[in-house]
Amino acid sequence: MQPQTILVNDLSNREFIERYAAPGRVGLCGGTTRIDLAIRHAQRHLHAEHRWSDWSHAFIFEGRRLDGQHWVVESDLQIHRKHIQLGAQENRADKYHDEKMFPALAILDFGLDEKQIATLLSGGLDLVARHEKYSLRELIGTLLVLKKPELRAQENRLARERSVYCSAFVKNLFHHAGLDLVPGVADKNTAPEDLANSPLPHVKFLLRREMPGAKLAALGSKIKTRVRARLDKIKQTP
């Protein structure tokens, strides 16, 4: 079975998640915050035409809980007033219901069996319990090698122990469940775009709202300057 994409229209983000989310499925979103746009911009090197990626974050659906809500396990950066979450965590999927903040969503179904789903989710919950940190440093290390495919199979040169960013979190959990979503790319060099284009047999349910090209172009110039400044700072850090 080849990867298959099913385009979905005329649904809200809430309706899309309600219809297609299920335990063990991978979620992708394309955000519009500055850091989301920077990640999407950096992944342009994965496209022959150098277009922006639709994706800035990845997570795994756990299924419905007693509250009737879909929940996800993920490694993320979240700041709510004075409460800060950095790293492996569980959240309600309703955080992705906002269409303006998340104009693109995808759900990937790799056809996992019950044992694989159990292994995947128990591994994710273990990382939550161990307070695995979100690693912006490792994410920067991944983005640095996107222009050099020959380096992507190597270990992330900015890797740290007990830390992981979103798409590396997803790839690592699938690895332990016996599936390599992106062969030839190290877990901690995996970008959200890599997951979206996994060669493994799967069905991708895709809901995408385009951001106007003029707005993207204007943002691209600002983000490029900011990303370069951030990279320079990271490189100077021992």
C-alpha positions as CSV (number, residue, x, y, z in Angstrom):
1,M,0.0,0.0,0.0
2,Q,1.4,3.4,-1.0
3,P,0.9,6.5,1.2
4,Q,-2.5,8.0,0.4
5,T,-3.7,11.6,0.9
6,I,-7.4,12.4,1.4
7,L,-8.2,16.1,1.2
8,V,-10.8,17.3,3.5
9,N,-12.8,20.5,3.0
10,D,-15.6,22.4,4.7
11,L,-14.8,21.2,8.2
12,S,-13.8,23.2,11.2
13,N,-10.6,22.1,13.0
14,R,-12.9,20.7,15.8
15,E,-15.0,18.7,13.3
16,F,-11.8,17.4,11.6
17,I,-10.3,16.1,14.8
18,E,-13.6,14.6,16.0
19,R,-14.0,12.7,12.7
20,Y,-10.4,11.4,12.1
21,A,-8.6,11.3,15.4
22,A,-7.9,7.9,16.9
23,P,-5.4,6.3,19.4
24,G,-1.9,6.0,17.8
25,R,-2.6,8.3,14.9
26,V,-0.1,11.1,14.3
27,G,-1.3,14.7,14.3
28,L,0.5,17.6,12.4
29,C,-0.3,21.3,12.6
30,G,0.9,24.4,11.0
31,G,0.9,27.3,13.4
32,T,1.1,31.0,12.9
33,T,3.1,32.1,15.9
34,R,6.6,33.5,15.3
35,I,8.3,30.2,16.3
36,D,5.9,28.2,14.2
37,L,6.5,30.3,11.1
38,A,10.3,30.1,11.7
39,I,10.1,26.3,11.7
40,R,7.9,26.2,8.6
41,H,10.3,28.6,6.8
42,A,13.4,26.6,7.7
43,Q,11.9,23.4,6.3
44,R,11.8,25.0,2.8
45,H,15.1,23.1,2.1
46,L,13.1,19.9,2.1
47,H,11.2,21.0,-1.1
48,A,12.7,21.1,-4.5
49,E,10.9,24.4,-5.2
50,H,11.9,25.8,-1.7
51,R,8.3,26.4,-0.7
52,W,7.4,26.8,3.0
53,S,6.3,23.7,4.9
54,D,2.7,23.5,6.1
55,W,3.9,21.9,9.3
56,S,5.5,23.2,12.5
57,H,4.5,20.7,15.2
58,A,3.7,17.0,15.6
59,F,1.9,14.9,18.3
60,I,0.2,11.6,18.9
61,F,-3.5,11.1,19.6
62,E,-4.3,9.0,22.7
63,G,-8.0,8.7,22.2
64,R,-11.0,9.9,24.2
65,R,-10.8,10.1,28.0
66,L,-13.6,10.1,30.6
67,D,-14.2,13.7,29.9
68,G,-15.3,12.8,26.4
69,Q,-12.4,14.8,24.9
70,H,-9.7,13.6,22.5
71,W,-6.3,13.9,24.2
72,V,-2.8,14.0,22.8
73,V,0.7,13.2,24.0
74,E,3.4,15.5,22.8
75,S,6.6,17.5,23.5
76,D,5.7,21.1,23.3
77,L,6.3,24.7,24.5
78,Q,3.3,26.1,26.3
79,I,2.9,29.3,28.2
80,H,-0.4,30.1,29.9
81,R,-0.1,33.3,32.0
82,K,2.3,32.2,34.8
83,H,2.1,28.5,34.0
84,I,4.8,27.2,31.8
85,Q,5.1,23.7,30.3
86,L,8.2,22.7,28.5
87,G,8.6,19.2,27.3
88,A,6.6,15.9,27.2
89,Q,3.0,16.5,28.3
90,E,-0.6,15.5,27.8
91,N,-3.2,18.0,26.5
92,R,-6.7,18.1,25.2
93,A,-6.8,18.1,21.5
94,D,-9.0,21.2,21.7
95,K,-5.9,23.3,21.8
96,Y,-5.8,22.8,18.0
97,H,-9.4,23.9,17.4
98,D,-8.5,27.5,16.6
99,E,-8.4,27.9,12.8
100,K,-6.6,31.2,12.8
101,M,-3.8,29.9,15.0
102,F,-3.7,26.5,13.2
103,P,-4.8,26.9,9.5
104,A,-3.4,23.5,8.5
105,L,-4.0,20.1,10.2
106,A,-3.2,16.6,9.2
107,I,-3.9,13.2,10.8
108,L,-1.8,10.2,9.7
109,D,-3.1,6.7,10.1
110,F,-0.3,4.1,9.9
111,G,-2.7,1.2,10.6
112,L,-1.2,0.2,13.9
113,D,-2.4,-2.9,15.7
114,E,-3.5,-2.8,19.4
115,K,-0.1,-4.0,20.6
116,Q,1.8,-1.3,18.7
117,I,-0.6,1.4,19.9
118,A,-0.2,0.2,23.5
119,T,3.6,0.3,23.1
120,L,3.5,3.8,21.5
121,L,1.3,5.4,24.1
122,S,2.9,3.7,27.1
123,G,6.3,5.0,25.9
124,G,4.9,8.5,25.5
125,L,3.4,8.5,29.0
126,D,6.7,7.3,30.4
127,L,8.4,10.3,28.9
128,V,5.7,12.5,30.4
129,A,6.2,10.9,33.8
130,R,10.0,11.4,33.5
131,H,9.5,15.1,32.7
132,E,11.4,14.8,29.4
133,K,12.3,18.4,28.4
134,Y,11.5,20.2,25.2
135,S,14.7,20.9,23.4
136,L,14.8,24.1,21.3
137,R,18.5,23.5,21.0
138,E,18.0,20.2,19.3
139,L,15.4,21.7,17.1
140,I,17.9,24.3,16.0
141,G,20.5,21.5,15.4
142,T,17.9,19.7,13.1
143,L,17.1,22.9,11.1
144,L,20.8,23.5,10.6
145,V,21.3,20.3,8.7
146,L,18.3,20.5,6.5
147,K,20.4,21.9,3.7
148,K,22.9,19.0,4.0
149,P,21.0,15.7,3.5
150,E,24.3,13.7,4.0
151,L,24.4,14.8,7.7
152,R,20.8,13.9,8.6
153,A,21.5,10.3,9.3
154,Q,24.1,11.4,11.9
155,E,23.4,12.2,15.5
156,N,22.2,15.8,16.1
157,R,25.3,17.7,17.1
158,L,23.3,19.8,19.6
159,A,21.6,16.8,21.2
160,R,21.2,16.6,25.0
161,E,20.1,13.8,27.3
162,R,16.5,13.7,28.6
163,S,15.3,16.3,26.0
164,V,13.4,16.1,22.8
165,Y,11.4,18.3,20.5
166,C,8.0,17.4,18.9
167,S,8.8,15.5,15.7
168,A,11.8,13.7,17.2
169,F,9.4,12.7,20.1
170,V,7.0,11.1,17.6
171,K,9.6,9.4,15.5
172,N,11.4,8.0,18.6
173,L,8.1,6.5,20.0
174,F,7.3,4.8,16.7
175,H,10.9,3.5,16.5
176,H,10.3,1.7,19.8
177,A,7.0,0.3,18.5
178,G,8.9,-1.2,15.6
179,L,8.3,1.4,12.9
180,D,10.8,3.8,11.4
181,L,8.7,6.6,10.0
182,V,11.6,8.3,8.2
183,P,14.3,5.8,7.2
184,G,17.8,7.3,6.8
185,V,17.2,10.2,9.2
186,A,18.2,10.1,12.8
187,D,15.4,10.5,15.3
188,K,16.7,13.8,16.6
189,N,17.2,15.2,13.1
190,T,13.5,14.6,12.1
191,A,11.4,17.6,11.1
192,P,7.6,17.7,11.0
193,E,7.8,17.8,7.2
194,D,9.6,14.4,7.3
195,L,6.7,12.9,9.1
196,A,4.2,14.3,6.7
197,N,6.1,12.7,3.8
198,S,6.8,9.3,5.5
199,P,7.3,6.6,2.9
200,L,5.6,4.0,5.2
201,P,2.1,2.9,4.1
202,H,-0.4,5.3,5.6
203,V,-3.5,7.4,5.0
204,K,-3.1,11.1,5.5
205,F,-6.3,13.1,6.2
206,L,-5.4,16.7,5.2
207,L,-7.2,20.0,6.1
208,R,-5.4,23.0,4.9
209,R,-6.3,26.7,4.7
210,E,-3.8,28.7,2.7
211,M,-2.2,31.8,4.2
212,P,-2.1,34.6,1.6
213,G,1.2,34.6,-0.4
214,A,1.9,38.3,0.2
215,K,1.6,37.8,3.9
216,L,4.0,34.8,3.9
217,A,6.5,36.8,1.8
218,A,6.5,39.7,4.3
219,L,6.8,37.4,7.2
220,G,9.6,35.4,5.5
221,S,11.9,38.4,5.4
222,K,11.4,39.2,9.1
223,I,11.7,35.6,10.2
224,K,14.9,35.0,8.2
225,T,16.6,37.8,10.1
226,R,15.4,36.5,13.5
227,V,16.4,32.9,12.7
228,R,19.9,33.9,11.7
229,A,20.3,35.9,14.9
230,R,19.1,32.9,16.9
231,L,21.4,30.5,15.1
232,D,24.4,32.8,15.7
233,K,23.6,32.8,19.4
234,I,23.2,29.0,19.6
235,K,26.5,28.5,17.7
236,Q,28.4,30.7,20.3
237,T,26.9,28.6,23.2
238,P,29.3,25.9,24.4
